[in-house]
Amino acid sequence: MSSPRRSVFRPCIDLHNGQVKQIVGGTLSDSAPDTLRTNFVAKQSAGEFAEIYRKNNLTGAHVIKLGPGNDAAAKEALTAWPGAYLHLTHDYQNRTDFPDRLQIGGGINEDNAKGWLDAGASKQVIVTSYLFPGGVFSLERLKALSTAIGKDKLVVDVSCRRRGDKWLVAMNKWQDITDMEVCKENLDLLAEYCSEFLVHAADVEGLCQGIDEELVKKLGEWVTIPTTYAGGAKDPSKMPGKVKAYELQSKSKNDLAKQLSELKQELLTLRVQKIAGGSASKLTKINTVRKSIARVLTVMNQKARQNLLEYYKDKKYLPLDLRTKKTRAIRRRLTKREASLKTLKQRKKDQNFPVRKYAVRA
């Protein structure tokens, strides 16, 4: 990962038979379809999920087609949030810092990659099985695909399964193990021809029993390009959400900023999961996280105010403190013009039933 490193939340749309599902890793099999286990099957379409991500500005989402019958649903998602490259002027098309929107994966090869980019995939396509004909890595295929669409538009999926003390890349919906080990040497080789990695820990995917911490630690040491890890994350309610103001007083400015960033990412996760379904309503948890965000912001503002007071302590002129006790009342006070405005109902009443004034002679 490029320096400085930071963690962000990236959503995903897994498509199976045209529906959005969260599948327990390892239960998807072509030979035994009855073994399939899911955590939930969403009532919403892929396009509705893409619209949710667009409204919440959740960029870099993955649309993964798990098997046949998913092309129409994938195109619906891409249509709901079209790729940046299709709607930008020429001056912006060559920018590399523009945030990607929806990435597409599943059955991607040299023949159809360009078509999916033209269909609306933001700037990247995800590829795995095509690079491993017969389970053997083909550097020639990777070079050809990278040349055809460009390194910056290619994401290599190195989702893996653990075998002993190693992780081996798994392909074909994680059913088949390849000859490639996930290690620094191989990741450095792949990084020459792609712009990102996607890593599913297939052994814990969908189990919600915790991430593969050892794999995540190793990836942090090995990777040199942006990398997305997926698999095993627990319910966000298990994450630290509720914070107390007195616990924040001793933290530094950088620690508070980091905690604020984590809480905002947690809030985004809860919003998406509340709409997607899965467990019970997340409204209470969302309110808890919102209150925690407010507490962190309050402490940050208090510290900033205290620092300013210390700085101007012995100065001749002091800055005017605008945050008085009557601040809220001042903000809510109407101007003379606003106070004199009437609603449409009041104006119609005055027009149709004018108040008549009579002079009474004595």
C-alpha positions in Angstrom: 0.0 0.0 0.0 1.2 3.4 -0.8 2.4 5.7 1.9 0.7 7.2 3.9 -1.5 4.2 4.5 -5.1 4.5 5.5 -8.1 2.1 5.8 -11.4 2.8 4.0 -14.7 1.0 3.7 -15.4 -0.5 0.2 -18.8 -2.0 -0.5 -19.4 -5.0 -2.7 -22.3 -6.4 -4.8 -22.0 -10.2 -5.1 -24.3 -11.5 -7.9 -25.5 -15.1 -8.1 -28.3 -16.1 -10.5 -29.0 -12.4 -11.0 -29.6 -11.7 -7.3 -27.5 -9.8 -4.7 -26.3 -12.4 -2.1 -23.8 -12.8 0.6 -22.5 -16.3 0.1 -20.6 -18.3 2.7 -17.2 -18.9 1.1 -16.5 -22.5 -0.1 -20.2 -23.5 -0.3 -20.6 -22.4 -4.0 -20.0 -25.4 -6.2 -20.9 -26.2 -9.8 -21.0 -29.9 -9.1 -23.1 -29.7 -5.9 -25.4 -26.6 -6.1 -27.4 -27.8 -3.1 -24.5 -27.1 -0.8 -24.8 -23.4 -1.3 -25.2 -21.4 2.0 -26.0 -17.7 2.2 -26.2 -15.2 5.0 -28.9 -13.3 3.1 -30.5 -12.8 -0.3 -31.3 -9.1 -0.8 -34.7 -8.0 -2.0 -33.2 -5.0 -3.7 -31.7 -5.2 -7.1 -28.1 -4.6 -8.1 -29.1 -1.2 -9.5 -30.7 -0.2 -6.2 -27.5 -1.0 -4.3 -25.4 1.0 -6.8 -27.8 3.9 -6.2 -27.3 3.6 -2.4 -23.5 3.6 -2.9 -23.7 6.6 -5.2 -25.8 8.7 -2.7 -23.4 7.9 0.1 -20.3 8.4 -2.2 -19.0 4.9 -1.5 -16.4 4.7 -4.2 -14.4 1.7 -5.4 -17.3 -0.8 -5.0 -16.9 -4.3 -6.5 -19.5 -5.9 -8.6 -18.7 -9.6 -8.7 -20.5 -12.0 -11.1 -20.5 -15.5 -9.5 -21.3 -17.7 -12.4 -23.6 -17.3 -15.4 -26.8 -15.3 -15.6 -25.5 -12.2 -14.0 -24.6 -9.9 -16.9 -28.0 -8.1 -16.9 -27.8 -7.4 -13.2 -24.2 -6.2 -13.5 -25.1 -3.8 -16.3 -28.0 -2.5 -14.3 -25.6 -1.6 -11.5 -23.2 0.1 -13.9 -26.1 2.0 -15.4 -27.2 3.3 -12.0 -23.8 4.7 -11.3 -21.9 5.0 -14.6 -18.1 5.1 -14.7 -16.3 8.4 -14.4 -14.5 7.9 -17.7 -17.7 7.9 -19.7 -18.9 11.3 -18.5 -15.8 13.4 -18.3 -14.3 15.8 -20.7 -11.0 15.0 -22.4 -9.1 17.1 -19.9 -10.2 14.9 -17.1 -10.0 11.5 -18.7 -6.3 11.2 -18.2 -6.4 12.0 -14.5 -5.3 9.2 -12.2 -6.5 10.7 -9.0 -10.2 10.7 -9.9 -12.1 8.3 -7.6 -13.3 5.1 -9.2 -16.9 4.1 -8.8 -17.9 0.6 -9.6 -15.4 -2.1 -10.6 -16.5 -5.3 -12.4 -15.3 -8.8 -11.9 -16.2 -12.4 -12.8 -15.4 -14.0 -16.1 -13.3 -11.1 -17.3 -10.8 -11.8 -20.0 -8.9 -10.1 -22.8 -11.9 -10.3 -25.2 -14.6 -8.7 -23.0 -12.6 -6.4 -20.6 -12.9 -3.4 -23.0 -16.6 -4.1 -23.4 -17.2 -3.9 -19.6 -15.3 -0.7 -19.4 -17.4 0.8 -22.2 -20.5 -0.5 -20.4 -19.7 1.7 -17.4 -17.1 0.1 -15.2 -15.4 3.1 -13.6 -11.8 2.5 -14.5 -11.0 -1.0 -13.5 -11.9 -4.6 -14.2 -11.1 -7.5 -11.9 -9.5 -10.7 -13.2 -8.5 -14.1 -11.7 -9.4 -17.3 -13.5 -8.3 -16.0 -16.9 -4.7 -15.7 -15.6 -4.6 -19.3 -14.5 -5.4 -21.7 -17.4 -5.6 -25.1 -16.0 -4.6 -23.7 -12.6 -1.2 -22.6 -13.8 -0.3 -18.9 -13.7 0.3 -17.3 -17.2 2.4 -14.2 -17.2 1.8 -13.8 -20.9 -1.9 -13.5 -20.4 -1.4 -10.9 -17.7 0.9 -8.9 -19.9 -1.5 -9.0 -22.9 -4.5 -7.9 -20.8 -2.5 -5.1 -19.1 -1.4 -3.9 -22.5 -4.9 -4.1 -24.0 -6.7 -2.0 -21.4 -3.9 -0.3 -19.5 -2.3 -1.1 -16.2 -4.3 1.6 -14.4 -7.6 -0.1 -15.4 -6.7 -3.6 -14.2 -7.3 -5.2 -10.7 -5.8 -8.6 -10.1 -7.8 -10.8 -7.7 -5.5 -13.0 -5.6 -8.2 -14.4 -3.4 -6.7 -17.4 -1.6 -7.1 -20.4 0.7 -4.7 -21.5 3.4 -2.7 -24.6 2.9 -0.4 -25.3 5.9 1.6 -22.1 6.5 1.0 -20.7 3.0 -1.8 -19.0 1.1 -2.5 -20.2 -2.4 -4.5 -18.3 -5.0 -8.0 -19.9 -5.5 -9.9 -19.5 -8.8 -13.3 -20.5 -10.3 -15.4 -19.2 -7.5 -12.7 -20.3 -5.0 -13.2 -24.0 -5.9 -9.9 -24.7 -7.5 -6.4 -24.1 -6.0 -3.7 -22.7 -8.4 0.1 -23.0 -8.4 0.6 -19.4 -7.2 1.5 -18.6 -3.6 0.5 -15.3 -2.1 3.9 -13.9 -1.1 5.9 -10.8 -1.5 7.8 -12.0 -4.6 4.7 -12.9 -6.5 2.8 -9.8 -5.4 5.7 -7.6 -6.6 5.6 -9.4 -10.0 1.8 -8.8 -10.4 2.1 -5.2 -9.3 4.1 -4.4 -12.4 1.0 -5.0 -14.6 -2.0 -3.8 -12.4 -3.0 -0.9 -10.2 -4.8 -2.8 -7.4 -5.2 -6.1 -5.6 -8.4 -7.7 -4.4 -7.9 -10.4 -1.7 -10.7 -12.6 -0.4 -9.8 -14.8 2.5 -12.0 -17.6 1.1 -11.7 -19.8 4.2 -13.4 -17.2 6.4 -15.5 -15.4 3.7 -19.2 -15.1 4.8 -18.6 -16.8 8.2 -18.7 -13.5 10.2 -16.3 -15.0 12.7 -13.4 -12.6 12.3 -10.9 -11.7 9.6 -7.7 -13.7 8.9 -5.5 -11.4 11.0 -2.3 -13.2 10.0 -3.0 -12.7 6.3 -3.9 -9.1 6.8 -0.7 -8.5 8.7 1.3 -10.1 6.0 -0.4 -8.1 3.2 0.4 -5.0 5.1 4.1 -6.0 4.9 4.1 -7.2 1.3 1.9 -5.1 -0.9 3.1 -1.9 -2.6 -0.1 -0.9 -4.4 -3.7 -0.3 -3.1 -5.2 -3.5 -1.8 -8.7 -4.4 -0.7 -9.1 -7.2 1.8 -12.5 -9.1 2.2 -13.6 -12.0 4.3 -14.7 -12.7 7.9 -15.6 -9.2 9.1 -17.9 -9.4 12.1 -21.1 -7.4 12.6 -20.3 -3.7 13.0 -22.1 -3.7 16.3 -19.0 -5.6 17.6 -16.8 -2.7 16.6 -16.1 0.1 19.1 -18.9 2.6 18.6 -19.9 4.2 21.9 -17.3 6.6 23.3 -17.3 8.8 26.4 -16.1 12.4 26.4 -13.9 12.1 29.4 -12.0 9.2 27.7 -11.2 11.5 24.8 -9.6 14.4 26.8 -6.2 12.7 27.1 -6.0 11.9 23.4 -3.9 13.9 20.9 -5.2 15.7 17.9 -4.0 13.0 15.5 -5.6 10.2 17.6 -8.9 12.1 17.7 -8.8 12.6 13.9 -8.1 8.9 13.4 -10.9 7.9 15.7 -13.3 10.3 13.9 -12.3 8.8 10.5 -13.0 5.2 11.9 -16.4 6.2 13.3 -17.4 7.8 10.0 -16.5 4.6 8.1 -18.4 2.6 10.6 -21.4 4.8 10.1 -21.3 4.3 6.4 -21.1 0.5 6.9 -24.1 0.5 9.2 -26.2 2.6 6.7 -25.5 0.2 3.9 -26.2 -2.9 6.0 -29.4 -1.4 7.3 -30.7 -1.0 3.8 -29.2 -4.4 2.6 -30.8 -6.4 5.4 -29.0 -9.2 7.1 -29.5 -8.7 10.9 -32.1 -6.6 12.7 -32.6 -2.9 12.2 -29.3 -0.9 12.7 -31.1 2.3 13.6 -30.1 2.1 17.3 -26.5 1.4 16.4 -26.5 4.2 13.8 -27.7 6.7 16.5 -24.9 5.4 18.9 -22.2 6.0 16.3 -23.6 9.4 15.5 -23.5 10.5 19.1 -19.9 9.2 19.3 -19.0 11.3 16.3 -20.6 14.3 17.9 -18.6 13.7 21.1 -15.3 13.4 19.3 -16.0 16.6 17.3 -16.9 18.4 20.6 -13.7 17.4 22.2 -11.7 18.4 19.2 -13.3 21.9 19.1 -12.8 22.3 22.9 -9.1 21.5 22.5 -8.7 23.9 19.6 -10.5 26.7 21.7 -8.3 26.0 24.7 -5.1 26.1 22.5 -6.2 29.5 21.2 -6.9 30.8 24.7 -3.4 29.7 25.8 -1.8 31.3 22.7 -3.5 34.7 23.3 -3.2 34.5 27.1 -0.6 37.3 27.4 -1.5 39.2 24.3 -2.8 42.8 24.3 -5.8 42.0 22.1 -7.9 38.9 22.5 -10.1 37.4 19.7 -13.8 37.7 20.1 -15.4 34.5 21.3 -18.5 34.1 19.2 -19.6 30.9 20.9 -21.6 32.5 23.7 -24.3 30.8 25.7 -26.9 32.6 23.5 -25.4 31.3 20.2 -28.2 29.0 19.4 -30.8 31.7 20.1 -28.9 34.1 17.9 -28.7 31.6 15.1 -32.4 30.9 15.2 -33.5 34.5 15.5 -35.4 35.6 12.4 -34.6 38.8 10.5 -37.3 41.5 10.2 -37.9 40.4 6.6 -38.2 36.7 7.6 -40.5 37.6 10.5 -42.8 39.5 8.2 -43.1 36.8 5.6 -46.4 35.0 5.3 -47.2 31.5 4.1 -49.2 30.8 1.0 -52.2 29.9 3.1 -52.0 33.2 5.0 -51.7 35.2 1.8 -54.8 33.5 0.3 -56.7 34.1 3.5 -55.8 37.8 3.5 -56.8 38.1 -0.2 -60.1 36.3 0.1 -61.1 37.5 3.5 -59.6 40.9 4.0 -59.9 42.5 7.4 -62.4 45.4 7.1 -61.9 48.5 9.2 -64.8 50.7 10.1 -64.7 54.2 11.6 -67.4 54.7 14.3 -68.8 58.2 14.5 -69.3 59.4 18.1 
